[in-house]
């Protein structure tokens, strides 16, 4: 029907949590006035990647609603409004956050590889305000895709609600052209579009080797429901 939402039922589609998928629509039957339109939404109102038409990114996203069983994860902090990047090299980066759940299940970080395969490990730690490591893991740089969000999982990372913690990120293996970038967002812009931690006053700039910056690391934090 004209200008109506259409429900499409899918049978037992299994997906991995926090992994990016694509909805693809097409037809080989339309010509001239025998045609159907799909509604879109302005990119300014969406955090999704732009829709692609015949492989070319557009200035809109498709208007779509997705439904599934209740996910076991809840996004606690959203700092995904990225507009820049910095090389990790041999620096140590920290991004603070205030815990709103008692366990951190995963975080997502956006990396840039400069369209090459880099060698080395990136260490990712959750630390308390005193610098004590609550839990740590590592990411293999050779497995990263360029300009892509990477999910980093933690195993029962217990934290205290209301306390401030740091995501600490570094590598001992990068130099020269063997290097990975981490995406960032201008702090003032992040605060305008901030979700989590009750209000933007709790959002602080990232630290680079202990020095506060005018940007925050691009990160999403997830906890168990």
Backbone torsions as a table, in degrees:
resi	resn	phi	psi	omega
1	UNK	NA	152.6	-176.1
2	UNK	-67.5	134.7	175.3
3	UNK	57.1	38.5	-179.5
4	UNK	-124.1	145.6	172.7
5	UNK	-72.6	140.2	179.6
6	UNK	-116.4	124.5	177.8
7	UNK	-86.8	133.1	178.6
8	UNK	-123.3	114.7	-178.1
9	UNK	-88.2	132.2	177.0
10	UNK	-113.7	141.5	-172.2
11	UNK	-95.0	107.6	170.1
12	UNK	54.2	52.7	177.9
13	UNK	-84.7	117.0	-178.4
14	UNK	-98.2	128.7	-179.6
15	UNK	-127.8	154.7	174.6
16	UNK	-85.7	135.7	179.7
17	UNK	-61.3	139.4	174.9
18	UNK	64.5	16.9	175.1
19	UNK	-100.9	141.2	-175.8
20	UNK	-84.1	133.4	177.9
21	UNK	-126.0	168.6	-178.0
22	UNK	-125.3	135.9	170.5
23	UNK	-95.8	121.1	-177.9
24	UNK	-114.9	127.6	176.9
25	UNK	-126.7	143.1	179.6
26	UNK	-165.5	167.9	174.2
27	UNK	-150.5	147.4	175.6
28	UNK	-107.6	12.9	-170.7
29	UNK	-112.3	-6.1	-172.5
30	UNK	-94.9	137.5	175.1
31	UNK	-147.9	139.5	173.7
32	UNK	54.4	-125.2	-178.3
33	UNK	-79.6	-8.2	173.7
34	UNK	-90.0	85.4	-169.7
35	UNK	-156.5	158.4	179.7
36	UNK	-131.4	143.2	177.6
37	UNK	-103.7	151.9	172.4
38	UNK	-116.2	137.7	-177.0
39	UNK	-77.2	152.6	-178.4
40	UNK	-130.0	172.6	178.9
41	UNK	-133.5	146.8	-179.5
42	UNK	-62.6	137.1	179.5
43	UNK	-59.1	-26.6	-177.6
44	UNK	-64.7	-19.0	-176.5
45	UNK	-107.7	15.9	-177.0
46	UNK	-140.2	146.1	174.8
47	UNK	-99.6	3.6	179.4
48	UNK	-77.9	156.6	173.2
49	UNK	-62.4	154.0	179.6
50	UNK	-61.0	146.5	172.7
51	UNK	-65.7	155.0	176.2
52	UNK	-118.1	137.7	174.7
53	UNK	-116.2	115.1	-174.0
54	UNK	53.4	38.4	176.2
55	UNK	85.9	-3.1	-177.0
56	UNK	-103.2	123.0	179.3
57	UNK	-59.8	140.3	-179.4
58	UNK	-111.6	174.0	178.4
59	UNK	-93.3	32.1	179.9
60	UNK	-152.9	168.5	170.1
61	UNK	-118.1	154.4	175.8
62	UNK	-71.4	141.3	176.1
63	UNK	-77.0	111.2	-175.1
64	UNK	-148.1	145.1	173.7
65	UNK	-119.9	131.9	180.0
66	UNK	-113.0	136.0	179.1
67	UNK	-129.5	142.6	177.0
68	UNK	-159.0	-176.5	175.9
69	UNK	-65.4	154.2	-178.8
70	UNK	-56.9	122.0	178.9
71	UNK	-72.1	152.2	-179.7
72	UNK	-84.5	-6.1	-178.5
73	UNK	-108.5	149.5	177.2
74	UNK	-129.0	131.5	177.9
75	UNK	-76.7	121.1	-175.3
76	UNK	-96.4	-29.9	-176.4
77	UNK	-148.1	130.3	-176.2
78	UNK	-123.2	104.6	176.2
79	UNK	-119.3	54.5	-172.8
80	UNK	-99.4	6.1	179.4
81	UNK	-83.8	75.9	-173.4
82	UNK	-88.9	144.6	178.7
83	UNK	-146.0	13.7	-180.0
84	UNK	-163.7	-176.7	178.5
85	UNK	-157.0	158.4	175.4
86	UNK	-136.7	145.1	176.7
87	UNK	-72.1	137.5	177.6
88	UNK	-71.5	-45.2	-179.5
89	UNK	42.5	-127.0	179.4
90	UNK	-109.2	24.9	178.6
91	UNK	-88.7	158.5	171.7
92	UNK	-111.2	123.8	-179.9
93	UNK	-108.6	144.3	175.3
94	UNK	-135.1	139.2	172.8
95	UNK	-128.5	121.4	-177.5
96	UNK	-86.7	156.7	174.7
97	UNK	-155.0	159.9	177.3
98	UNK	-104.4	127.1	-177.5
99	UNK	-69.5	129.1	176.3
100	UNK	-113.1	-4.7	171.6
101	UNK	-133.3	165.0	-175.4
102	UNK	-90.4	7.5	177.5
103	UNK	-152.1	134.3	175.0
104	UNK	-99.1	120.1	-178.4
105	UNK	-90.5	-38.4	-175.9
106	UNK	-164.0	158.8	169.0
107	UNK	-130.3	157.4	175.2
108	UNK	-120.9	133.7	179.7
109	UNK	-127.7	146.5	179.6
110	UNK	-104.8	122.0	-176.8
111	UNK	-112.8	151.4	171.7
112	UNK	-119.2	130.9	-176.7
113	UNK	-106.1	-0.6	-174.3
114	UNK	59.7	33.2	178.0
115	UNK	55.4	40.0	177.1
116	UNK	-144.0	166.6	176.0
117	UNK	-92.6	117.5	179.4
118	UNK	-105.2	148.3	-179.1
119	UNK	-107.4	139.4	176.8
120	UNK	136.6	169.5	-179.9
121	UNK	-110.2	140.3	173.8
122	UNK	-107.8	122.0	-178.3
123	UNK	-92.7	132.6	-178.9
124	UNK	-124.7	120.6	-175.7
125	UNK	-126.1	145.7	166.8
126	UNK	-103.0	121.8	-175.2
127	UNK	-125.0	152.8	172.9
128	UNK	-82.8	179.2	-175.4
129	UNK	-64.2	-21.5	178.5
130	UNK	-86.1	-2.4	179.8
131	UNK	91.4	0.6	178.3
132	UNK	-71.8	135.1	-178.2
133	UNK	-77.3	121.4	175.5
134	UNK	-83.4	-43.4	174.9
135	UNK	-159.9	152.6	-177.6
136	UNK	-141.0	154.0	175.1
137	UNK	-153.2	-176.7	-179.4
138	UNK	-145.6	156.5	-178.7
139	UNK	-120.8	131.8	178.4
140	UNK	-82.1	113.4	-176.5
141	UNK	-60.3	-29.6	-177.1
142	UNK	-68.6	-16.7	-178.1
143	UNK	-97.8	-1.4	-177.7
144	UNK	-78.3	149.0	173.2
145	UNK	-104.3	149.0	-176.2
146	UNK	-67.2	136.2	176.4
147	UNK	54.3	45.0	-174.4
148	UNK	-129.1	143.0	175.9
149	UNK	-78.0	129.6	-178.7
150	UNK	-112.1	130.5	177.9
151	UNK	-89.1	127.1	179.4
152	UNK	-114.0	116.4	-175.0
153	UNK	-93.9	147.8	175.1
154	UNK	-123.6	152.1	-178.2
155	UNK	-105.5	102.3	178.4
156	UNK	52.5	58.0	178.1
157	UNK	-83.4	93.4	-174.8
158	UNK	-82.6	131.3	178.3
159	UNK	-133.4	171.9	-179.5
160	UNK	-108.2	124.7	-178.7
161	UNK	-59.2	134.1	178.5
162	UNK	92.4	-11.5	179.5
163	UNK	-95.1	152.5	-179.1
164	UNK	-90.2	137.5	178.2
165	UNK	-130.1	168.5	178.9
166	UNK	-125.2	138.9	165.3
167	UNK	-91.6	117.7	-178.4
168	UNK	-108.7	135.2	-172.1
169	UNK	-136.7	130.2	178.4
170	UNK	-164.3	168.3	174.2
171	UNK	-145.5	148.8	176.1
172	UNK	-105.9	7.7	-169.2
173	UNK	-114.7	-2.1	-172.3
174	UNK	-99.2	142.7	171.7
175	UNK	-167.2	149.9	177.7
176	UNK	56.8	-128.8	-178.6
177	UNK	-84.5	-3.0	173.1
178	UNK	-95.9	89.0	-169.6
179	UNK	-160.5	154.3	178.5
180	UNK	-127.0	144.4	177.1
181	UNK	-102.0	152.1	173.9
182	UNK	-114.0	134.5	-177.5
183	UNK	-79.9	150.1	-175.8
184	UNK	-135.2	170.5	174.3
185	UNK	-135.8	139.1	177.3
186	UNK	-56.1	129.3	-171.8
187	UNK	-57.9	-45.3	-178.4
188	UNK	-62.5	-36.5	178.9
189	UNK	-74.1	-37.2	177.0
190	UNK	-58.6	-40.8	-176.8
191	UNK	-67.1	-27.1	179.3
192	UNK	-70.4	-26.4	-172.7
193	UNK	-128.5	44.0	-169.4
194	UNK	-98.3	134.8	172.6
195	UNK	-127.2	136.0	-178.9
196	UNK	114.8	162.0	175.9
197	UNK	58.9	21.6	176.3
198	UNK	74.0	-46.1	177.1
199	UNK	-156.2	168.6	-174.4
200	UNK	-72.3	-12.2	-179.2
201	UNK	-63.2	-25.0	-179.8
202	UNK	-82.5	-3.7	-178.1
203	UNK	-88.6	121.7	179.0
204	UNK	-113.3	157.6	177.5
205	UNK	-67.5	157.1	175.9
206	UNK	-66.4	160.9	173.1
207	UNK	-112.8	137.5	175.8
208	UNK	-119.0	110.8	-173.0
209	UNK	51.2	41.2	174.4
210	UNK	85.8	-2.7	-178.3
211	UNK	-103.3	127.7	-178.9
212	UNK	-66.7	141.1	-178.2
213	UNK	-115.4	165.7	178.1
214	UNK	-91.2	23.8	175.7
215	UNK	-139.0	162.0	172.4
216	UNK	-112.8	150.6	174.8
217	UNK	-68.0	141.6	174.3
218	UNK	-72.1	110.7	-175.2
219	UNK	-149.5	144.2	168.3
220	UNK	-119.5	136.5	-177.8
221	UNK	-115.7	133.3	-177.5
222	UNK	-123.9	141.9	175.0
223	UNK	-128.0	168.8	177.9
224	UNK	-78.9	142.9	177.7
225	UNK	-69.1	NA	NA
